[in-house]
């Protein structure tokens, strides 16, 4: 037989899994369905008479319960209220998360301004939501950690770039300390080991004016005793030194007191068991103290710094070897009465390479003087070796037949080098200076693919000797090579040079020749050695070898 009336409604509420209870104007439960009793853990009939406001829905807050307004307070105003963040207290004292809705108790019930409360158990939903929130929080934490790690990698890459973008150790260290402040410390100082002791090379502070300009002046700002002792330990092989609370400064200011350091790390710059120096990081009281993660980052920075220093020192040593070898292949200038000679060689400021540039000057039988400038193709030991062979052969050919002019000598040199395969190709100028009895000098020269000579005189502007010239050596060994002649005026300066003086990646050869002529005009009165040095320094391309030789006739 189908259910009707109250029995039907009770069955429907039970099937829906919803608890229902009603309270009078005092908040006492006057009626409830069986599902409310089961959800709240009460025996059948035990929920009747319970004060809901004090037992089920107390107006108190604790570590596990939120503060909740009494149901009757809002329902008494005739409102229908609901919420999904409430809890009801079960019979055993535990909390039950519920979604609930309340409405005023009908007046015809005869219990005054009470309320009817319908609630559902949402503990499972809240637990699932909590797990989702935990997963989201974990994913956010992982994302933030990944972003932090990426920022650290990018920053370390920038530090490495600052170190490797220059071969000047002092410049690299100055860039490095500026990158460390204030990212890793308030103050960064680098000491390098020299003859067993530490010497300050670079420093930076988050207030640049706090430190003197020159870090090397330890008389102006000495080391703190504890810092000096930590540096000594590091230089003698100890690991990272942590000075958490340096002692108060003495009467005289020192480095740590000036930067107000309260936490200090001294990290060795060490590579392959060789200590190159130390990196000191300081933090003031306003910054957090150093932690283990800071120490790890500092040691990684120190490792990269040591590697960069080792590379710059290795390059400097190799470049010095290359320059020494190159200079050993060049000759000393002879003393020629009535003629001033000067030469200058500037090696390329890059990898340790020797090139094929050379200059030469030597006396010929009969009192003449030969000047030579040349450049063998290539920039390696083989080019330098071939350059030396060409130079020596040219000397022999020029001395052997003094009656030949420079063009004839270069033709014989080209034929000989093609037969002996001395070089793939080379450019050269051979000039011959012949003194006359009246004190003047006759110049004869031949150009083989080389930039033209530059002549400076006291009466006119500088000009290039663009007379007849021929292609470089190694192209047509049997071709005739022309010789040009002129008489040099008193006080004239003849400059022979290689292409490193006038050509670079950023400047074509025409612009370079114009600059050289204008510069020589403005400085032609300089002493000859100084003129050659300044031309190389101010005009030359440091990525290429620069070679010059010059001769100056006596004034009238």
C-alpha positions as CSV (number, residue, x, y, z in Angstrom):
1,X,0.0,0.0,0.0
2,X,1.6,3.4,-1.0
3,X,2.8,5.7,1.7
4,X,1.0,9.0,2.3
5,X,1.4,12.2,4.3
6,X,4.1,12.3,7.0
7,X,5.3,8.8,6.3
8,X,5.9,9.6,2.6
9,X,7.8,12.8,3.5
10,X,10.0,10.9,6.0
11,X,10.7,8.2,3.5
12,X,11.6,10.8,0.9
13,X,14.0,12.6,3.3
14,X,15.6,9.3,4.2
15,X,16.1,8.3,0.6
16,X,17.7,11.7,-0.2
17,X,20.2,11.3,2.6
18,X,19.3,14.6,4.1
19,X,19.0,15.2,7.8
20,X,16.1,17.4,9.1
21,X,15.6,18.7,12.5
22,X,13.4,21.5,14.0
23,X,14.1,23.7,17.0
24,X,11.9,25.9,19.0
25,X,12.5,29.5,20.0
26,X,14.8,28.3,22.8
27,X,16.9,26.3,20.3
28,X,15.9,22.9,21.6
29,X,15.3,20.1,19.0
30,X,11.5,19.4,18.9
31,X,11.6,17.0,15.9
32,X,14.0,15.2,13.6
33,X,14.1,12.5,11.0
34,X,16.0,9.2,11.4
35,X,18.7,10.3,8.9
36,X,19.6,13.3,11.1
37,X,20.0,10.9,14.1
38,X,22.3,8.6,12.0
39,X,24.4,11.4,10.6
40,X,24.9,13.0,14.0
41,X,25.5,9.7,15.8
42,X,22.4,9.8,18.1
43,X,20.3,6.8,19.1
44,X,16.7,7.0,17.9
45,X,14.8,9.6,19.9
46,X,18.0,10.8,21.7
47,X,18.3,14.0,19.6
48,X,14.9,15.3,20.8
49,X,15.3,17.9,23.6
50,X,19.0,18.6,22.7
51,X,19.8,22.3,22.6
52,X,21.1,22.7,19.1
53,X,22.8,26.1,19.7
54,X,24.8,24.8,22.5
55,X,25.5,21.2,21.4
56,X,25.1,20.9,17.6
57,X,25.9,24.4,16.4
58,X,27.8,26.2,19.2
59,X,28.7,29.9,18.9
60,X,32.4,29.2,19.6
61,X,35.6,28.9,17.6
62,X,38.5,26.6,18.1
63,X,41.5,25.3,16.2
64,X,39.2,22.8,14.3
65,X,35.9,24.7,14.3
66,X,35.0,28.0,12.6
67,X,33.0,30.6,14.5
68,X,29.3,30.2,13.4
69,X,26.4,32.5,14.0
70,X,23.4,30.9,15.8
71,X,20.8,29.7,13.3
72,X,17.9,31.4,15.1
73,X,19.6,34.9,15.0
74,X,19.0,35.2,11.2
75,X,16.0,33.0,10.9
76,X,14.2,35.0,13.5
77,X,14.3,37.9,11.1
78,X,12.3,35.9,8.6
79,X,15.3,35.0,6.4
80,X,16.0,31.8,4.6
81,X,19.7,31.1,5.1
82,X,22.1,28.4,3.8
83,X,25.9,27.7,3.7
84,X,28.5,25.1,2.7
85,X,31.2,25.9,5.3
86,X,29.4,24.9,8.4
87,X,30.0,22.0,10.8
88,X,27.7,20.3,13.2
89,X,28.9,18.5,16.4
90,X,28.2,14.8,16.5
91,X,27.3,12.9,19.6
92,X,30.9,11.8,20.1
93,X,32.2,15.4,19.9
94,X,33.6,15.1,16.4
95,X,32.8,17.7,13.7
96,X,30.6,16.9,10.7
97,X,31.1,19.1,7.6
98,X,27.7,19.9,6.2
99,X,25.8,21.9,3.6
100,X,22.8,23.3,5.3
101,X,19.7,25.4,4.8
102,X,17.4,26.9,7.4
103,X,13.9,28.5,7.3
104,X,11.6,29.9,10.0
105,X,9.4,27.4,11.7
106,X,5.7,27.7,10.6
107,X,3.7,29.6,13.1
108,X,0.9,27.0,13.1
109,X,3.4,24.5,14.6
110,X,2.8,26.3,17.9
111,X,6.5,26.4,19.0
112,X,7.1,30.1,18.6
113,X,9.8,31.6,16.3
114,X,11.9,28.4,15.8
115,X,13.6,27.1,12.7
116,X,13.7,24.1,10.4
117,X,17.3,22.9,9.4
118,X,18.0,20.6,6.5
119,X,21.6,19.4,6.2
120,X,23.8,17.1,4.0
121,X,27.1,15.4,4.9
122,X,29.8,16.9,2.6
123,X,32.8,15.5,4.5
124,X,33.9,13.5,1.4
125,X,33.5,16.5,-0.9
126,X,35.6,18.7,1.5
127,X,38.2,16.0,1.7
128,X,38.5,15.8,-2.0
129,X,38.6,19.6,-2.2
130,X,41.3,19.6,0.4
131,X,43.4,17.1,-1.6
132,X,42.9,19.2,-4.7
133,X,44.0,22.3,-2.8
134,X,47.1,20.4,-1.5
135,X,48.0,19.2,-5.0
136,X,47.6,22.8,-6.3
137,X,49.7,24.2,-3.5
138,X,52.4,21.5,-4.2
139,X,52.3,22.3,-7.9
140,X,52.6,26.0,-7.2
141,X,55.6,25.3,-4.9
142,X,57.2,23.2,-7.5
143,X,56.6,25.8,-10.2
144,X,58.1,28.5,-7.9
145,X,61.1,26.3,-7.2
146,X,61.6,25.7,-10.9
147,X,61.4,29.4,-11.7
148,X,63.9,30.1,-8.9
149,X,66.2,27.4,-10.2
150,X,65.9,28.8,-13.7
151,X,66.7,32.3,-12.4
152,X,69.8,30.9,-10.6
153,X,71.0,29.2,-13.8
154,X,70.4,32.4,-15.8
155,X,72.2,34.4,-13.2
156,X,75.2,32.0,-13.1
157,X,75.3,32.1,-16.9
158,X,75.5,35.9,-16.7
159,X,78.4,35.6,-14.2
160,X,80.2,33.2,-16.5
161,X,79.7,35.6,-19.5
162,X,81.1,38.5,-17.4
163,X,84.2,36.4,-16.8
164,X,84.8,35.0,-20.3
165,X,83.9,38.1,-22.3
166,X,87.3,39.7,-21.5
167,X,90.8,38.3,-21.3
168,X,91.8,41.1,-18.8
169,X,91.6,39.5,-15.3
170,X,91.1,42.8,-13.4
171,X,88.3,43.8,-15.7
172,X,86.6,40.4,-15.4
173,X,86.8,40.5,-11.6
174,X,85.4,44.0,-11.5
175,X,82.5,42.9,-13.5
176,X,82.0,39.8,-11.3
177,X,81.7,41.6,-8.0
178,X,79.2,44.0,-9.5
179,X,77.0,41.0,-10.5
180,X,77.2,39.5,-7.0
181,X,75.9,42.7,-5.2
182,X,73.2,42.8,-4.0
183,X,72.0,39.4,-5.5
184,X,74.1,37.3,-3.2
185,X,75.6,39.7,-0.7
186,X,75.7,43.3,0.4
187,X,79.5,43.4,-0.2
188,X,81.8,41.2,-2.4
189,X,85.6,41.3,-2.3
190,X,88.1,39.2,-4.3
191,X,91.6,38.6,-3.2
192,X,94.2,36.9,-5.4
193,X,97.2,35.0,-4.2
194,X,100.5,36.5,-5.0
195,X,103.8,35.1,-3.5
196,X,101.9,33.4,-0.7
197,X,99.8,36.3,0.4
198,X,96.4,37.7,-0.5
199,X,96.0,41.0,-2.4
200,X,92.7,42.7,-2.9
201,X,91.9,43.0,-6.6
202,X,88.2,44.0,-6.8
203,X,85.2,44.9,-4.5
204,X,81.7,46.1,-4.7
205,X,79.1,47.4,-2.2
206,X,75.4,48.1,-2.5
207,X,76.3,51.7,-1.7
208,X,79.2,52.3,-4.1
209,X,80.4,55.4,-2.3
210,X,80.9,53.4,0.9
211,X,84.3,52.0,-0.3
212,X,87.3,53.8,-1.7
213,X,88.0,53.7,-5.4
214,X,91.2,51.5,-5.2
215,X,90.7,48.1,-3.5
216,X,94.4,47.5,-3.6
217,X,95.2,50.3,-1.1
218,X,95.2,48.3,2.1
219,X,96.8,51.1,4.0
220,X,93.6,53.2,3.5
221,X,91.3,50.4,4.6
222,X,93.0,47.4,6.3
223,X,91.6,43.9,6.8
224,X,89.7,42.9,9.9
225,X,91.9,40.5,12.0
226,X,89.4,37.7,11.8
227,X,89.0,38.2,8.1
228,X,92.8,38.2,7.5
229,X,93.1,35.0,9.5
230,X,90.3,33.4,7.4
231,X,92.1,34.4,4.2
232,X,95.3,32.9,5.4
233,X,93.5,29.6,6.2
234,X,91.9,29.5,2.8
235,X,95.2,30.3,1.0
236,X,96.8,27.4,2.8
237,X,94.2,24.9,1.6
238,X,91.2,25.2,4.0
239,X,87.7,25.2,2.8
240,X,85.0,27.8,3.0
241,X,85.2,29.9,6.2
242,X,82.1,31.2,7.9
243,X,82.4,34.2,10.3
244,X,78.9,34.6,11.7
245,X,79.7,37.4,14.1
246,X,83.0,39.2,13.5
247,X,84.4,40.9,16.6
248,X,83.8,44.6,17.1
249,X,86.3,46.8,15.3
250,X,89.2,48.4,17.0
251,X,90.0,52.1,17.1
252,X,90.9,52.2,13.4
253,X,88.2,51.3,10.8
254,X,88.7,48.2,8.8
255,X,86.9,46.6,5.8
256,X,84.3,44.6,7.7
257,X,83.4,47.5,10.0
258,X,83.0,50.0,7.1
259,X,80.5,47.7,5.3
260,X,78.8,46.9,8.7
261,X,79.3,43.1,8.1
262,X,77.6,40.8,10.6
263,X,77.8,37.6,8.6
264,X,80.8,36.8,6.4
265,X,81.7,33.9,4.0
266,X,85.3,33.4,2.7
267,X,85.2,31.0,-0.2
268,X,88.4,29.7,-1.8
269,X,89.1,30.3,-5.5
270,X,90.5,26.9,-6.2
271,X,91.1,24.8,-9.3
272,X,92.8,21.4,-9.5
273,X,94.2,21.7,-6.0
274,X,95.7,25.1,-6.8
275,X,94.4,28.1,-4.7
276,X,94.2,31.2,-6.8
277,X,92.6,33.5,-4.2
278,X,89.5,34.0,-2.2
279,X,86.0,35.4,-2.6
280,X,84.6,37.2,0.5
281,X,80.8,37.8,0.8
282,X,79.4,40.0,3.6
283,X,75.9,40.7,4.7
284,X,74.8,43.5,7.0
285,X,72.2,43.3,9.8
286,X,69.3,44.2,7.5
287,X,69.9,41.2,5.4
288,X,69.2,37.5,6.3
289,X,72.2,35.5,7.5
290,X,73.9,33.0,5.1
291,X,72.3,29.6,4.9
292,X,73.5,26.3,3.4
293,X,72.0,27.1,0.0
294,X,73.9,30.4,0.0
295,X,77.1,28.6,0.7
296,X,76.5,26.2,-2.2
297,X,75.8,29.0,-4.6
298,X,78.9,31.0,-3.4
299,X,81.1,27.9,-3.9
300,X,79.8,27.5,-7.4
301,X,80.5,31.1,-8.2
302,X,84.0,30.7,-6.8
303,X,84.5,27.6,-8.9
304,X,83.6,29.4,-12.1
305,X,85.7,32.4,-11.1
306,X,88.7,30.2,-10.6
307,X,88.1,28.6,-14.0
308,X,87.9,32.0,-15.6
309,X,91.1,33.2,-13.9
310,X,92.9,30.1,-15.0
311,X,91.8,30.6,-18.6
312,X,93.0,34.3,-18.6
313,X,96.3,33.3,-17.1
314,X,96.8,30.5,-19.5
315,X,96.0,32.8,-22.4
316,X,98.4,35.5,-21.1
317,X,101.2,32.9,-20.8
318,X,100.6,31.5,-24.3
319,X,100.3,35.0,-25.8
320,X,103.6,35.9,-24.1
321,X,105.2,32.8,-25.6
322,X,103.9,33.6,-29.0
323,X,105.0,37.3,-28.9
324,X,108.4,36.2,-27.7
325,X,108.7,33.7,-30.5
326,X,107.5,36.3,-33.0
327,X,110.0,38.9,-31.8
328,X,112.8,36.4,-31.9
329,X,112.1,36.0,-35.6
330,X,112.5,39.7,-36.2
331,X,115.9,41.3,-36.7
332,X,117.7,44.2,-34.9
333,X,118.0,47.4,-36.9
334,X,121.5,48.3,-38.1
335,X,123.2,51.6,-37.3
336,X,123.3,53.6,-40.6
337,X,125.2,56.9,-40.6
338,X,123.0,59.8,-41.7
339,X,119.8,57.7,-41.5
340,X,117.4,57.2,-38.6
341,X,115.7,53.9,-38.5
342,X,112.9,52.6,-36.2
343,X,110.5,49.7,-36.2
344,X,107.6,48.5,-34.1
345,X,105.8,45.1,-33.7
346,X,102.5,44.7,-31.9
347,X,101.2,41.1,-31.6
348,X,97.5,40.3,-32.0
349,X,95.6,40.4,-28.7
350,X,93.8,37.1,-29.1
351,X,94.8,33.4,-28.9
352,X,98.4,32.6,-28.7
353,X,99.3,32.8,-32.4
354,X,102.4,33.9,-34.3
355,X,101.9,35.4,-37.7
356,X,103.7,36.0,-41.0
357,X,104.3,39.7,-40.5
358,X,108.0,40.8,-40.7
359,X,110.2,43.8,-41.1
360,X,113.9,43.9,-41.9
361,X,116.7,46.4,-42.5
362,X,120.2,45.4,-43.5
363,X,123.2,47.1,-45.1
364,X,124.2,46.2,-48.7
365,X,127.7,46.1,-50.2
366,X,128.6,49.6,-51.4
367,X,126.9,51.5,-48.6
368,X,123.2,51.2,-49.6
369,X,120.6,50.1,-47.0
370,X,117.7,47.7,-47.7
371,X,114.3,48.1,-46.0
372,X,111.7,45.3,-46.1
373,X,108.2,44.9,-44.9
374,X,106.2,41.7,-45.7
375,X,103.3,39.5,-44.7
376,X,103.1,35.8,-45.4
377,X,99.5,34.3,-45.7
378,X,98.4,32.6,-42.5
379,X,98.5,33.1,-38.8
380,X,100.2,30.1,-37.3
381,X,103.6,28.5,-36.6
382,X,103.8,27.4,-40.3
383,X,103.3,31.0,-41.5
384,X,106.0,32.3,-39.1
385,X,108.4,29.6,-40.3
386,X,107.8,30.4,-44.0
387,X,108.2,34.1,-43.2
388,X,111.6,33.4,-41.7
389,X,112.7,31.4,-44.7
390,X,111.5,34.1,-47.1
391,X,113.2,36.8,-45.1
392,X,116.5,35.0,-45.1
393,X,116.3,34.2,-48.8
394,X,115.5,37.8,-49.6
395,X,118.5,38.9,-47.7
396,X,120.8,36.5,-49.5
397,X,119.4,37.5,-53.0
398,X,119.7,41.2,-52.2
399,X,123.3,40.9,-51.0
400,X,124.4,38.6,-53.8
401,X,123.7,40.9,-56.7
402,X,123.9,44.5,-55.6
403,X,123.6,45.7,-59.2
404,X,120.0,44.5,-59.4
405,X,117.2,46.8,-58.6
406,X,114.4,45.9,-56.1
407,X,112.0,44.6,-58.8
408,X,114.6,42.2,-60.2
409,X,115.4,40.9,-56.7
410,X,111.7,40.3,-55.9
411,X,111.3,38.5,-59.3
412,X,114.2,36.1,-58.4
413,X,112.7,35.7,-54.9
414,X,109.3,34.8,-56.4
415,X,110.9,32.2,-58.7
416,X,112.9,30.7,-55.9
417,X,110.1,30.4,-53.4
418,X,107.8,28.8,-56.1
419,X,110.4,26.2,-56.8
420,X,111.1,25.5,-53.1
421,X,107.4,25.9,-52.1
422,X,108.3,28.3,-49.2
423,X,104.9,30.0,-49.0
424,X,101.5,29.8,-50.7
425,X,101.5,33.6,-51.1
426,X,103.1,36.7,-49.5
427,X,103.0,40.5,-49.9
428,X,106.3,42.4,-49.6
429,X,107.9,45.8,-50.3
430,X,111.6,45.9,-50.9
431,X,113.1,49.4,-50.7
432,X,116.7,50.5,-51.3
433,X,118.2,53.7,-49.9
434,X,121.3,55.0,-51.6
435,X,123.2,58.0,-50.1
436,X,124.6,60.7,-52.3
437,X,127.6,62.9,-51.5
438,X,125.5,66.0,-51.0
439,X,123.6,64.4,-48.1
440,X,120.5,63.4,-50.0
441,X,119.1,59.9,-50.3
442,X,117.8,58.1,-53.4
443,X,114.9,55.7,-52.8
444,X,114.1,52.9,-55.2
445,X,111.4,50.4,-54.3
446,X,109.2,47.6,-55.7
447,X,105.8,46.6,-54.3
448,X,104.4,43.0,-54.5
449,X,100.7,43.2,-53.5
450,X,101.4,45.2,-50.4
451,X,99.9,48.5,-49.2
452,X,101.9,51.4,-50.6
453,X,104.7,53.2,-48.7
454,X,103.8,56.4,-46.9
455,X,106.1,59.4,-47.3
456,X,106.0,62.3,-44.8
457,X,107.9,65.5,-45.7
458,X,108.3,68.8,-43.9
459,X,107.2,70.9,-46.8
460,X,104.0,69.1,-48.0
461,X,101.3,66.8,-46.6
462,X,101.8,63.1,-46.2
463,X,101.3,61.1,-49.4
464,X,101.3,57.5,-50.6
465,X,103.9,56.3,-53.1
466,X,101.5,54.8,-55.5
467,X,103.9,54.1,-58.3
468,X,104.1,50.9,-60.3
469,X,103.4,47.8,-58.4
470,X,102.7,44.1,-59.1
471,X,100.7,41.3,-57.6
472,X,101.8,39.4,-54.5
473,X,104.4,36.7,-54.5
474,X,103.3,33.2,-55.4
475,X,100.9,34.1,-58.2
476,X,103.1,34.5,-61.3
477,X,106.7,33.7,-60.4
478,X,108.1,34.6,-63.8
479,X,106.5,38.0,-64.3
480,X,108.7,41.1,-64.4
481,X,108.3,43.4,-61.4
482,X,108.7,47.2,-61.8
483,X,110.9,49.4,-59.8
484,X,110.2,53.1,-58.9
485,X,112.7,55.7,-58.0
486,X,112.8,59.2,-56.4
487,X,115.0,61.4,-54.4
488,X,114.0,61.9,-50.8
489,X,113.9,65.5,-49.5
490,X,115.8,66.4,-46.3
491,X,113.9,65.5,-43.1
492,X,111.6,63.1,-45.0
493,X,110.1,60.0,-43.3
494,X,109.4,56.8,-45.1
495,X,106.9,54.5,-43.4
496,X,106.3,50.8,-44.4
497,X,103.6,48.9,-42.6
498,X,101.4,45.8,-42.8
499,X,97.6,45.7,-43.3
500,X,96.8,45.4,-39.6
501,X,97.4,49.2,-39.3
502,X,94.8,50.2,-41.9
503,X,92.3,47.4,-42.2
504,X,89.9,45.7,-39.8
505,X,86.4,44.1,-39.7
506,X,84.9,47.5,-39.0
507,X,86.9,49.6,-41.4
508,X,87.7,49.1,-45.1
509,X,91.2,49.7,-46.4
510,X,90.5,53.0,-48.1
511,X,89.2,54.5,-44.9
512,X,92.1,53.1,-43.0
513,X,94.6,54.6,-45.4
514,X,92.9,58.0,-45.1
515,X,93.1,57.8,-41.3
516,X,96.8,56.8,-41.4
517,X,97.7,59.7,-43.7
518,X,95.9,62.3,-41.6
519,X,97.3,61.0,-38.4
520,X,100.8,60.9,-39.8
521,X,100.4,64.5,-41.0
522,X,99.4,65.6,-37.5
523,X,102.2,63.8,-35.7
524,X,105.1,63.8,-38.3
525,X,107.4,65.8,-35.9
526,X,107.4,63.0,-33.3
527,X,110.6,61.1,-32.7
528,X,110.6,58.2,-35.0
529,X,110.3,55.3,-32.4
530,X,107.5,57.2,-30.7
531,X,105.7,57.8,-34.1
532,X,105.8,54.1,-34.9
533,X,104.5,53.1,-31.5
534,X,101.6,55.6,-31.5
535,X,100.6,54.6,-35.0
536,X,100.3,51.0,-33.9
537,X,98.5,51.9,-30.6
538,X,96.0,54.5,-32.0
539,X,95.2,53.1,-35.4
540,X,95.9,49.4,-35.5
541,X,93.4,46.6,-35.2
542,X,94.2,44.7,-32.0
543,X,92.9,41.4,-33.6
544,X,95.7,41.4,-36.1
545,X,99.5,41.7,-35.9
546,X,100.8,45.2,-36.6
547,X,104.3,45.8,-38.0
548,X,106.0,49.0,-39.1
549,X,109.4,50.1,-40.1
550,X,110.4,53.7,-40.9
551,X,113.4,55.6,-42.1
552,X,114.0,59.3,-41.7
553,X,116.6,61.3,-43.7
554,X,118.6,64.1,-41.9
555,X,117.2,67.6,-42.1
556,X,118.7,70.2,-44.5
